[in-house]
Amino acid sequence: MGNDDRLRWRCRRGLLELDLILQGFLERRFARLDATEKAIFGELLENPDPDLLDWALGRSEPADPRYHGVVRQLRAG
């Protein structure tokens, strides 16, 4: 399994709405991220689904400021 396949698999979550957000982000924006942002996105995926969904929907912000730029891009689709 290649890195892209692993990342796609990690984006499959327990919440359908979050799955759709993450899959859309992978298709439309992920390739344009730099290496640091890609690594941060991988770290984001280690967080619980409810937190990820809240961040993606703008209901809350991650405590770690390193995540803010990637979360903004996630929100933009």
PDB file with one MODEL, atoms N, CA, C and O in Angstrom:
MODEL        1
ATOM      1  N   MET A   1       0.857  -1.181   0.000  1.00  0.00           N
ATOM      2  CA  MET A   1       0.000   0.000   0.000  1.00  0.00           C
ATOM      3  C   MET A   1       0.896   1.235   0.000  1.00  0.00           C
ATOM      4  O   MET A   1       1.789   1.355   0.839  1.00  0.00           O
ATOM      5  N   GLY A   2       0.662   2.149  -0.932  1.00  0.00           N
ATOM      6  CA  GLY A   2       1.455   3.366  -1.036  1.00  0.00           C
ATOM      7  C   GLY A   2       1.033   4.401  -0.013  1.00  0.00           C
ATOM      8  O   GLY A   2       0.012   4.250   0.659  1.00  0.00           O
ATOM      9  N   ASN A   3       1.831   5.455   0.099  1.00  0.00           N
ATOM     10  CA  ASN A   3       1.528   6.522   1.059  1.00  0.00           C
ATOM     11  C   ASN A   3       0.172   7.158   0.794  1.00  0.00           C
ATOM     12  O   ASN A   3      -0.573   7.446   1.730  1.00  0.00           O
ATOM     13  N   ASP A   4      -0.155   7.380  -0.487  1.00  0.00           N
ATOM     14  CA  ASP A   4      -1.452   7.979  -0.819  1.00  0.00           C
ATOM     15  C   ASP A   4      -2.598   7.082  -0.382  1.00  0.00           C
ATOM     16  O   ASP A   4      -3.608   7.555   0.138  1.00  0.00           O
ATOM     17  N   ASP A   5      -2.431   5.787  -0.598  1.00  0.00           N
ATOM     18  CA  ASP A   5      -3.474   4.836  -0.186  1.00  0.00           C
ATOM     19  C   ASP A   5      -3.638   4.818   1.331  1.00  0.00           C
ATOM     20  O   ASP A   5      -4.757   4.764   1.840  1.00  0.00           O
ATOM     21  N   ARG A   6      -2.523   4.862   2.043  1.00  0.00           N
ATOM     22  CA  ARG A   6      -2.581   4.887   3.512  1.00  0.00           C
ATOM     23  C   ARG A   6      -3.307   6.139   4.002  1.00  0.00           C
ATOM     24  O   ARG A   6      -4.131   6.080   4.914  1.00  0.00           O
ATOM     25  N   LEU A   7      -2.987   7.260   3.384  1.00  0.00           N
ATOM     26  CA  LEU A   7      -3.609   8.512   3.784  1.00  0.00           C
ATOM     27  C   LEU A   7      -5.116   8.475   3.496  1.00  0.00           C
ATOM     28  O   LEU A   7      -5.917   8.906   4.325  1.00  0.00           O
ATOM     29  N   ARG A   8      -5.494   7.969   2.340  1.00  0.00           N
ATOM     30  CA  ARG A   8      -6.924   7.843   2.026  1.00  0.00           C
ATOM     31  C   ARG A   8      -7.620   6.951   3.048  1.00  0.00           C
ATOM     32  O   ARG A   8      -8.730   7.248   3.491  1.00  0.00           O
ATOM     33  N   TRP A   9      -6.968   5.871   3.414  1.00  0.00           N
ATOM     34  CA  TRP A   9      -7.546   4.965   4.410  1.00  0.00           C
ATOM     35  C   TRP A   9      -7.704   5.665   5.756  1.00  0.00           C
ATOM     36  O   TRP A   9      -8.718   5.489   6.432  1.00  0.00           O
ATOM     37  N   ARG A  10      -6.710   6.456   6.148  1.00  0.00           N
ATOM     38  CA  ARG A  10      -6.773   7.178   7.422  1.00  0.00           C
ATOM     39  C   ARG A  10      -7.863   8.242   7.421  1.00  0.00           C
ATOM     40  O   ARG A  10      -8.353   8.630   8.482  1.00  0.00           O
ATOM     41  N   CYS A  11      -8.245   8.717   6.238  1.00  0.00           N
ATOM     42  CA  CYS A  11      -9.308   9.726   6.134  1.00  0.00           C
ATOM     43  C   CYS A  11     -10.699   9.105   6.229  1.00  0.00           C
ATOM     44  O   CYS A  11     -11.689   9.832   6.313  1.00  0.00           O
ATOM     45  N   ARG A  12     -10.793   7.797   6.218  1.00  0.00           N
ATOM     46  CA  ARG A  12     -12.083   7.133   6.404  1.00  0.00           C
ATOM     47  C   ARG A  12     -12.338   7.080   7.903  1.00  0.00           C
ATOM     48  O   ARG A  12     -11.603   6.432   8.648  1.00  0.00           O
ATOM     49  N   ARG A  13     -13.368   7.757   8.327  1.00  0.00           N
ATOM     50  CA  ARG A  13     -13.628   7.907   9.750  1.00  0.00           C
ATOM     51  C   ARG A  13     -14.965   7.294  10.117  1.00  0.00           C
ATOM     52  O   ARG A  13     -15.624   6.680   9.278  1.00  0.00           O
ATOM     53  N   GLY A  14     -15.363   7.456  11.358  1.00  0.00           N
ATOM     54  CA  GLY A  14     -16.632   6.918  11.829  1.00  0.00           C
ATOM     55  C   GLY A  14     -17.822   7.821  11.560  1.00  0.00           C
ATOM     56  O   GLY A  14     -18.964   7.410  11.764  1.00  0.00           O
ATOM     57  N   LEU A  15     -17.578   9.036  11.110  1.00  0.00           N
ATOM     58  CA  LEU A  15     -18.647   9.995  10.850  1.00  0.00           C
ATOM     59  C   LEU A  15     -18.694  10.296   9.352  1.00  0.00           C
ATOM     60  O   LEU A  15     -17.706  10.760   8.783  1.00  0.00           O
ATOM     61  N   LEU A  16     -19.824  10.036   8.718  1.00  0.00           N
ATOM     62  CA  LEU A  16     -19.951  10.238   7.278  1.00  0.00           C
ATOM     63  C   LEU A  16     -19.618  11.671   6.875  1.00  0.00           C
ATOM     64  O   LEU A  16     -18.914  11.891   5.890  1.00  0.00           O
ATOM     65  N   GLU A  17     -20.118  12.640   7.627  1.00  0.00           N
ATOM     66  CA  GLU A  17     -19.859  14.034   7.286  1.00  0.00           C
ATOM     67  C   GLU A  17     -18.354  14.332   7.287  1.00  0.00           C
ATOM     68  O   GLU A  17     -17.855  15.037   6.410  1.00  0.00           O
ATOM     69  N   LEU A  18     -17.649  13.799   8.264  1.00  0.00           N
ATOM     70  CA  LEU A  18     -16.201  13.999   8.336  1.00  0.00           C
ATOM     71  C   LEU A  18     -15.513  13.279   7.179  1.00  0.00           C
ATOM     72  O   LEU A  18     -14.571  13.817   6.596  1.00  0.00           O
ATOM     73  N   ASP A  19     -15.963  12.080   6.838  1.00  0.00           N
ATOM     74  CA  ASP A  19     -15.416  11.361   5.673  1.00  0.00           C
ATOM     75  C   ASP A  19     -15.504  12.226   4.427  1.00  0.00           C
ATOM     76  O   ASP A  19     -14.535  12.341   3.675  1.00  0.00           O
ATOM     77  N   LEU A  20     -16.649  12.826   4.210  1.00  0.00           N
ATOM     78  CA  LEU A  20     -16.857  13.641   3.012  1.00  0.00           C
ATOM     79  C   LEU A  20     -15.951  14.864   3.000  1.00  0.00           C
ATOM     80  O   LEU A  20     -15.394  15.216   1.960  1.00  0.00           O
ATOM     81  N   ILE A  21     -15.805  15.501   4.131  1.00  0.00           N
ATOM     82  CA  ILE A  21     -14.928  16.678   4.239  1.00  0.00           C
ATOM     83  C   ILE A  21     -13.483  16.297   3.948  1.00  0.00           C
ATOM     84  O   ILE A  21     -12.810  16.955   3.156  1.00  0.00           O
ATOM     85  N   LEU A  22     -13.008  15.234   4.590  1.00  0.00           N
ATOM     86  CA  LEU A  22     -11.612  14.822   4.432  1.00  0.00           C
ATOM     87  C   LEU A  22     -11.322  14.333   3.018  1.00  0.00           C
ATOM     88  O   LEU A  22     -10.285  14.668   2.445  1.00  0.00           O
ATOM     89  N   GLN A  23     -12.236  13.541   2.450  1.00  0.00           N
ATOM     90  CA  GLN A  23     -12.033  13.045   1.088  1.00  0.00           C
ATOM     91  C   GLN A  23     -12.015  14.202   0.087  1.00  0.00           C
ATOM     92  O   GLN A  23     -11.192  14.221  -0.829  1.00  0.00           O
ATOM     93  N   GLY A  24     -12.913  15.157   0.261  1.00  0.00           N
ATOM     94  CA  GLY A  24     -12.932  16.329  -0.616  1.00  0.00           C
ATOM     95  C   GLY A  24     -11.636  17.121  -0.518  1.00  0.00           C
ATOM     96  O   GLY A  24     -11.103  17.589  -1.524  1.00  0.00           O
ATOM     97  N   PHE A  25     -11.141  17.265   0.697  1.00  0.00           N
ATOM     98  CA  PHE A  25      -9.882  17.976   0.907  1.00  0.00           C
ATOM     99  C   PHE A  25      -8.737  17.259   0.190  1.00  0.00           C
ATOM    100  O   PHE A  25      -7.913  17.893  -0.470  1.00  0.00           O
ATOM    101  N   LEU A  26      -8.695  15.942   0.326  1.00  0.00           N
ATOM    102  CA  LEU A  26      -7.643  15.172  -0.350  1.00  0.00           C
ATOM    103  C   LEU A  26      -7.697  15.368  -1.858  1.00  0.00           C
ATOM    104  O   LEU A  26      -6.664  15.544  -2.504  1.00  0.00           O
ATOM    105  N   GLU A  27      -8.875  15.339  -2.407  1.00  0.00           N
ATOM    106  CA  GLU A  27      -9.026  15.457  -3.854  1.00  0.00           C
ATOM    107  C   GLU A  27      -8.714  16.857  -4.374  1.00  0.00           C
ATOM    108  O   GLU A  27      -8.120  17.000  -5.442  1.00  0.00           O
ATOM    109  N   ARG A  28      -9.104  17.876  -3.639  1.00  0.00           N
ATOM    110  CA  ARG A  28      -9.006  19.245  -4.156  1.00  0.00           C
ATOM    111  C   ARG A  28      -7.797  20.037  -3.679  1.00  0.00           C
ATOM    112  O   ARG A  28      -7.326  20.917  -4.400  1.00  0.00           O
ATOM    113  N   ARG A  29      -7.286  19.756  -2.496  1.00  0.00           N
ATOM    114  CA  ARG A  29      -6.263  20.660  -1.934  1.00  0.00           C
ATOM    115  C   ARG A  29      -4.975  19.993  -1.477  1.00  0.00           C
ATOM    116  O   ARG A  29      -3.929  20.641  -1.455  1.00  0.00           O
ATOM    117  N   PHE A  30      -5.022  18.731  -1.116  1.00  0.00           N
ATOM    118  CA  PHE A  30      -3.870  18.103  -0.481  1.00  0.00           C
ATOM    119  C   PHE A  30      -2.602  18.204  -1.324  1.00  0.00           C
ATOM    120  O   PHE A  30      -1.533  18.490  -0.784  1.00  0.00           O
ATOM    121  N   ALA A  31      -2.694  17.978  -2.619  1.00  0.00           N
ATOM    122  CA  ALA A  31      -1.508  17.992  -3.486  1.00  0.00           C
ATOM    123  C   ALA A  31      -0.803  19.343  -3.482  1.00  0.00           C
ATOM    124  O   ALA A  31       0.391  19.416  -3.771  1.00  0.00           O
ATOM    125  N   ARG A  32      -1.524  20.409  -3.160  1.00  0.00           N
ATOM    126  CA  ARG A  32      -0.933  21.757  -3.165  1.00  0.00           C
ATOM    127  C   ARG A  32      -0.255  22.114  -1.845  1.00  0.00           C
ATOM    128  O   ARG A  32       0.389  23.158  -1.749  1.00  0.00           O
ATOM    129  N   LEU A  33      -0.388  21.273  -0.838  1.00  0.00           N
ATOM    130  CA  LEU A  33       0.268  21.545   0.451  1.00  0.00           C
ATOM    131  C   LEU A  33       1.766  21.321   0.331  1.00  0.00           C
ATOM    132  O   LEU A  33       2.220  20.503  -0.469  1.00  0.00           O
ATOM    133  N   ASP A  34       2.529  22.055   1.133  1.00  0.00           N
ATOM    134  CA  ASP A  34       3.965  21.784   1.173  1.00  0.00           C
ATOM    135  C   ASP A  34       4.212  20.607   2.125  1.00  0.00           C
ATOM    136  O   ASP A  34       3.282  20.127   2.773  1.00  0.00           O
ATOM    137  N   ALA A  35       5.442  20.154   2.206  1.00  0.00           N
ATOM    138  CA  ALA A  35       5.768  18.964   2.995  1.00  0.00           C
ATOM    139  C   ALA A  35       5.397  19.127   4.466  1.00  0.00           C
ATOM    140  O   ALA A  35       4.906  18.186   5.090  1.00  0.00           O
ATOM    141  N   THR A  36       5.627  20.310   5.021  1.00  0.00           N
ATOM    142  CA  THR A  36       5.291  20.558   6.423  1.00  0.00           C
ATOM    143  C   THR A  36       3.786  20.475   6.641  1.00  0.00           C
ATOM    144  O   THR A  36       3.321  19.860   7.601  1.00  0.00           O
ATOM    145  N   GLU A  37       3.027  21.101   5.741  1.00  0.00           N
ATOM    146  CA  GLU A  37       1.565  21.074   5.862  1.00  0.00           C
ATOM    147  C   GLU A  37       1.023  19.653   5.709  1.00  0.00           C
ATOM    148  O   GLU A  37       0.074  19.273   6.393  1.00  0.00           O
ATOM    149  N   LYS A  38       1.622  18.873   4.817  1.00  0.00           N
ATOM    150  CA  LYS A  38       1.196  17.477   4.651  1.00  0.00           C
ATOM    151  C   LYS A  38       1.442  16.685   5.929  1.00  0.00           C
ATOM    152  O   LYS A  38       0.610  15.870   6.330  1.00  0.00           O
ATOM    153  N   ALA A  39       2.582  16.924   6.565  1.00  0.00           N
ATOM    154  CA  ALA A  39       2.888  16.242   7.825  1.00  0.00           C
ATOM    155  C   ALA A  39       1.900  16.668   8.911  1.00  0.00           C
ATOM    156  O   ALA A  39       1.446  15.834   9.696  1.00  0.00           O
ATOM    157  N   ILE A  40       1.572  17.934   8.961  1.00  0.00           N
ATOM    158  CA  ILE A  40       0.613  18.435   9.952  1.00  0.00           C
ATOM    159  C   ILE A  40      -0.763  17.818   9.703  1.00  0.00           C
ATOM    160  O   ILE A  40      -1.458  17.461  10.654  1.00  0.00           O
ATOM    161  N   PHE A  41      -1.165  17.689   8.433  1.00  0.00           N
ATOM    162  CA  PHE A  41      -2.434  17.038   8.129  1.00  0.00           C
ATOM    163  C   PHE A  41      -2.435  15.606   8.660  1.00  0.00           C
ATOM    164  O   PHE A  41      -3.429  15.150   9.226  1.00  0.00           O
ATOM    165  N   GLY A  42      -1.329  14.905   8.478  1.00  0.00           N
ATOM    166  CA  GLY A  42      -1.219  13.549   9.026  1.00  0.00           C
ATOM    167  C   GLY A  42      -1.376  13.536  10.538  1.00  0.00           C
ATOM    168  O   GLY A  42      -2.017  12.642  11.090  1.00  0.00           O
ATOM    169  N   GLU A  43      -0.795  14.523  11.211  1.00  0.00           N
ATOM    170  CA  GLU A  43      -0.945  14.639  12.667  1.00  0.00           C
ATOM    171  C   GLU A  43      -2.393  14.926  13.045  1.00  0.00           C
ATOM    172  O   GLU A  43      -2.904  14.379  14.023  1.00  0.00           O
ATOM    173  N   LEU A  44      -3.049  15.778  12.274  1.00  0.00           N
ATOM    174  CA  LEU A  44      -4.460  16.097  12.546  1.00  0.00           C
ATOM    175  C   LEU A  44      -5.312  14.834  12.579  1.00  0.00           C
ATOM    176  O   LEU A  44      -6.227  14.711  13.393  1.00  0.00           O
ATOM    177  N   LEU A  45      -5.002  13.898  11.683  1.00  0.00           N
ATOM    178  CA  LEU A  45      -5.792  12.679  11.577  1.00  0.00           C
ATOM    179  C   LEU A  45      -5.666  11.780  12.807  1.00  0.00           C
ATOM    180  O   LEU A  45      -6.426  10.823  12.957  1.00  0.00           O
ATOM    181  N   GLU A  46      -4.722  12.080  13.674  1.00  0.00           N
ATOM    182  CA  GLU A  46      -4.570  11.306  14.910  1.00  0.00           C
ATOM    183  C   GLU A  46      -5.539  11.760  15.998  1.00  0.00           C
ATOM    184  O   GLU A  46      -5.642  11.124  17.047  1.00  0.00           O
ATOM    185  N   ASN A  47      -6.243  12.850  15.751  1.00  0.00           N
ATOM    186  CA  ASN A  47      -7.188  13.393  16.729  1.00  0.00           C
ATOM    187  C   ASN A  47      -8.539  12.695  16.618  1.00  0.00           C
ATOM    188  O   ASN A  47      -8.862  12.125  15.576  1.00  0.00           O
ATOM    189  N   PRO A  48      -9.326  12.739  17.689  1.00  0.00           N
ATOM    190  CA  PRO A  48     -10.654  12.105  17.680  1.00  0.00           C
ATOM    191  C   PRO A  48     -11.595  12.755  16.661  1.00  0.00           C
ATOM    192  O   PRO A  48     -11.520  13.954  16.392  1.00  0.00           O
ATOM    193  N   ASP A  49     -12.470  11.933  16.112  1.00  0.00           N
ATOM    194  CA  ASP A  49     -13.425  12.405  15.104  1.00  0.00           C
ATOM    195  C   ASP A  49     -14.216  13.632  15.542  1.00  0.00           C
ATOM    196  O   ASP A  49     -14.329  14.574  14.758  1.00  0.00           O
ATOM    197  N   PRO A  50     -14.771  13.672  16.757  1.00  0.00           N
ATOM    198  CA  PRO A  50     -15.554  14.867  17.133  1.00  0.00           C
ATOM    199  C   PRO A  50     -14.727  16.154  17.083  1.00  0.00           C
ATOM    200  O   PRO A  50     -15.234  17.201  16.680  1.00  0.00           O
ATOM    201  N   ASP A  51     -13.467  16.082  17.488  1.00  0.00           N
ATOM    202  CA  ASP A  51     -12.598  17.266  17.428  1.00  0.00           C
ATOM    203  C   ASP A  51     -12.350  17.673  15.979  1.00  0.00           C
ATOM    204  O   ASP A  51     -12.455  18.849  15.630  1.00  0.00           O
ATOM    205  N   LEU A  52     -12.017  16.685  15.133  1.00  0.00           N
ATOM    206  CA  LEU A  52     -11.767  16.982  13.723  1.00  0.00           C
ATOM    207  C   LEU A  52     -12.985  17.617  13.066  1.00  0.00           C
ATOM    208  O   LEU A  52     -12.856  18.580  12.311  1.00  0.00           O
ATOM    209  N   LEU A  53     -14.147  17.087  13.349  1.00  0.00           N
ATOM    210  CA  LEU A  53     -15.366  17.627  12.756  1.00  0.00           C
ATOM    211  C   LEU A  53     -15.618  19.057  13.234  1.00  0.00           C
ATOM    212  O   LEU A  53     -15.959  19.929  12.435  1.00  0.00           O
ATOM    213  N   ASP A  54     -15.451  19.295  14.527  1.00  0.00           N
ATOM    214  CA  ASP A  54     -15.634  20.654  15.055  1.00  0.00           C
ATOM    215  C   ASP A  54     -14.661  21.635  14.419  1.00  0.00           C
ATOM    216  O   ASP A  54     -15.042  22.758  14.088  1.00  0.00           O
ATOM    217  N   TRP A  55     -13.411  21.224  14.245  1.00  0.00           N
ATOM    218  CA  TRP A  55     -12.418  22.094  13.618  1.00  0.00           C
ATOM    219  C   TRP A  55     -12.781  22.356  12.167  1.00  0.00           C
ATOM    220  O   TRP A  55     -12.725  23.494  11.702  1.00  0.00           O
ATOM    221  N   ALA A  56     -13.157  21.294  11.447  1.00  0.00           N
ATOM    222  CA  ALA A  56     -13.481  21.419  10.022  1.00  0.00           C
ATOM    223  C   ALA A  56     -14.699  22.306   9.792  1.00  0.00           C
ATOM    224  O   ALA A  56     -14.784  23.005   8.783  1.00  0.00           O
ATOM    225  N   LEU A  57     -15.636  22.275  10.728  1.00  0.00           N
ATOM    226  CA  LEU A  57     -16.855  23.068  10.593  1.00  0.00           C
ATOM    227  C   LEU A  57     -16.737  24.454  11.226  1.00  0.00           C
ATOM    228  O   LEU A  57     -17.674  25.249  11.154  1.00  0.00           O
ATOM    229  N   GLY A  58     -15.600  24.746  11.840  1.00  0.00           N
ATOM    230  CA  GLY A  58     -15.384  26.055  12.448  1.00  0.00           C
ATOM    231  C   GLY A  58     -16.071  26.239  13.784  1.00  0.00           C
ATOM    232  O   GLY A  58     -16.244  27.369  14.241  1.00  0.00           O
ATOM    233  N   ARG A  59     -16.465  25.149  14.417  1.00  0.00           N
ATOM    234  CA  ARG A  59     -17.128  25.250  15.722  1.00  0.00           C
ATOM    235  C   ARG A  59     -16.126  25.433  16.855  1.00  0.00           C
ATOM    236  O   ARG A  59     -16.477  25.889  17.943  1.00  0.00           O
ATOM    237  N   SER A  60     -14.875  25.072  16.587  1.00  0.00           N
ATOM    238  CA  SER A  60     -13.805  25.283  17.564  1.00  0.00           C
ATOM    239  C   SER A  60     -12.479  25.314  16.810  1.00  0.00           C
ATOM    240  O   SER A  60     -12.416  25.026  15.615  1.00  0.00           O
ATOM    241  N   GLU A  61     -11.427  25.671  17.537  1.00  0.00           N
ATOM    242  CA  GLU A  61     -10.086  25.743  16.974  1.00  0.00           C
ATOM    243  C   GLU A  61      -9.193  24.738  17.690  1.00  0.00           C
ATOM    244  O   GLU A  61      -9.354  24.518  18.890  1.00  0.00           O
ATOM    245  N   PRO A  62      -8.261  24.130  16.977  1.00  0.00           N
ATOM    246  CA  PRO A  62      -7.316  23.247  17.662  1.00  0.00           C
ATOM    247  C   PRO A  62      -6.442  24.049  18.625  1.00  0.00           C
ATOM    248  O   PRO A  62      -6.111  25.204  18.360  1.00  0.00           O
ATOM    249  N   ALA A  63      -6.078  23.431  19.733  1.00  0.00           N
ATOM    250  CA  ALA A  63      -5.232  24.103  20.720  1.00  0.00           C
ATOM    251  C   ALA A  63      -3.825  24.351  20.166  1.00  0.00           C
ATOM    252  O   ALA A  63      -3.194  25.353  20.503  1.00  0.00           O
ATOM    253  N   ASP A  64      -3.340  23.458  19.332  1.00  0.00           N
ATOM    254  CA  ASP A  64      -2.001  23.580  18.768  1.00  0.00           C
ATOM    255  C   ASP A  64      -2.030  24.572  17.603  1.00  0.00           C
ATOM    256  O   ASP A  64      -2.658  24.291  16.582  1.00  0.00           O
ATOM    257  N   PRO A  65      -1.371  25.715  17.728  1.00  0.00           N
ATOM    258  CA  PRO A  65      -1.418  26.725  16.660  1.00  0.00           C
ATOM    259  C   PRO A  65      -0.793  26.256  15.347  1.00  0.00           C
ATOM    260  O   PRO A  65      -1.078  26.829  14.295  1.00  0.00           O
ATOM    261  N   ARG A  66       0.053  25.227  15.387  1.00  0.00           N
ATOM    262  CA  ARG A  66       0.628  24.702  14.140  1.00  0.00           C
ATOM    263  C   ARG A  66      -0.460  24.173  13.208  1.00  0.00           C
ATOM    264  O   ARG A  66      -0.269  24.137  11.992  1.00  0.00           O
ATOM    265  N   TYR A  67      -1.589  23.767  13.760  1.00  0.00           N
ATOM    266  CA  TYR A  67      -2.668  23.178  12.968  1.00  0.00           C
ATOM    267  C   TYR A  67      -3.544  24.218  12.280  1.00  0.00           C
ATOM    268  O   TYR A  67      -4.277  23.881  11.350  1.00  0.00           O
ATOM    269  N   HIS A  68      -3.487  25.455  12.710  1.00  0.00           N
ATOM    270  CA  HIS A  68      -4.441  26.463  12.254  1.00  0.00           C
ATOM    271  C   HIS A  68      -4.453  26.660  10.739  1.00  0.00           C
ATOM    272  O   HIS A  68      -5.528  26.749  10.146  1.00  0.00           O
ATOM    273  N   GLY A  69      -3.292  26.730  10.104  1.00  0.00           N
ATOM    274  CA  GLY A  69      -3.244  26.948   8.663  1.00  0.00           C
ATOM    275  C   GLY A  69      -3.872  25.801   7.882  1.00  0.00           C
ATOM    276  O   GLY A  69      -4.622  26.029   6.933  1.00  0.00           O
ATOM    277  N   VAL A  70      -3.573  24.591   8.270  1.00  0.00           N
ATOM    278  CA  VAL A  70      -4.133  23.425   7.581  1.00  0.00           C
ATOM    279  C   VAL A  70      -5.630  23.333   7.838  1.00  0.00           C
ATOM    280  O   VAL A  70      -6.391  22.979   6.938  1.00  0.00           O
ATOM    281  N   VAL A  71      -6.059  23.647   9.049  1.00  0.00           N
ATOM    282  CA  VAL A  71      -7.491  23.615   9.357  1.00  0.00           C
ATOM    283  C   VAL A  71      -8.231  24.659   8.517  1.00  0.00           C
ATOM    284  O   VAL A  71      -9.332  24.391   8.036  1.00  0.00           O
ATOM    285  N   ARG A  72      -7.648  25.835   8.337  1.00  0.00           N
ATOM    286  CA  ARG A  72      -8.270  26.855   7.481  1.00  0.00           C
ATOM    287  C   ARG A  72      -8.443  26.319   6.055  1.00  0.00           C
ATOM    288  O   ARG A  72      -9.476  26.538   5.422  1.00  0.00           O
ATOM    289  N   GLN A  73      -7.439  25.629   5.569  1.00  0.00           N
ATOM    290  CA  GLN A  73      -7.535  25.061   4.224  1.00  0.00           C
ATOM    291  C   GLN A  73      -8.550  23.922   4.165  1.00  0.00           C
ATOM    292  O   GLN A  73      -9.240  23.747   3.161  1.00  0.00           O
ATOM    293  N   LEU A  74      -8.633  23.160   5.231  1.00  0.00           N
ATOM    294  CA  LEU A  74      -9.627  22.086   5.325  1.00  0.00           C
ATOM    295  C   LEU A  74     -11.032  22.668   5.254  1.00  0.00           C
ATOM    296  O   LEU A  74     -11.903  22.120   4.578  1.00  0.00           O
ATOM    297  N   ARG A  75     -11.247  23.764   5.945  1.00  0.00           N
ATOM    298  CA  ARG A  75     -12.548  24.427   5.928  1.00  0.00           C
ATOM    299  C   ARG A  75     -12.905  24.960   4.547  1.00  0.00           C
ATOM    300  O   ARG A  75     -14.075  24.991   4.164  1.00  0.00           O
ATOM    301  N   ALA A  76     -11.887  25.378   3.805  1.00  0.00           N
ATOM    302  CA  ALA A  76     -12.115  25.930   2.469  1.00  0.00           C
ATOM    303  C   ALA A  76     -12.416  24.837   1.434  1.00  0.00           C
ATOM    304  O   ALA A  76     -12.835  25.118   0.312  1.00  0.00           O
ATOM    305  N   GLY A  77     -12.189  23.585   1.845  1.00  0.00           N
ATOM    306  CA  GLY A  77     -12.538  22.482   0.955  1.00  0.00           C
ATOM    307  C   GLY A  77     -11.368  21.964   0.236  1.00  0.00           C
ATOM    308  O   GLY A  77     -11.493  21.031  -0.556  1.00  0.00           O
TER     309      GLY A  77
ENDMDL
END
